[in-house]
């Protein structure tokens, strides 16, 4: 897959007449201007249905609740978290990360994965568990206790799945498609998160 003005950088050492100026690059990366390969709205919105799909898989295949035992409010709740939290936060993070570390070389991909998995992932995972606990009606004390119980297991599982996926994502996939790729792979991850976050 090629990288040009529509990719996530200027390409392998290439420079074109319509490359973004320094002033354009200095704009806030979360500002959704018309120039540049920003994330399209659908890439953020797709997080909701995919979070819901992960919860359906968790309830039916992992917890084996069956159709009559399926908790529809829980699925809708996870979809809402996808729409309102996961999609906007992860989408904005990819813009910021591409702004901080532009390019598409192997070295750049590794740097992005280190920053993504070493900085963003631990913070995001803790926030996700906190948000899910709050939407489940847990008190502050109960929510903190659940985060302490689940956080390290979830973080270790994250590191077993995401580093190789993200290296490929940052190196081969243009910015505007990255969130969609992550969310497609994340159906399995979302299934795990839904099971973990909703296990009382």
Beta strands, then each sheet from edge to edge (+ up, - down):
end
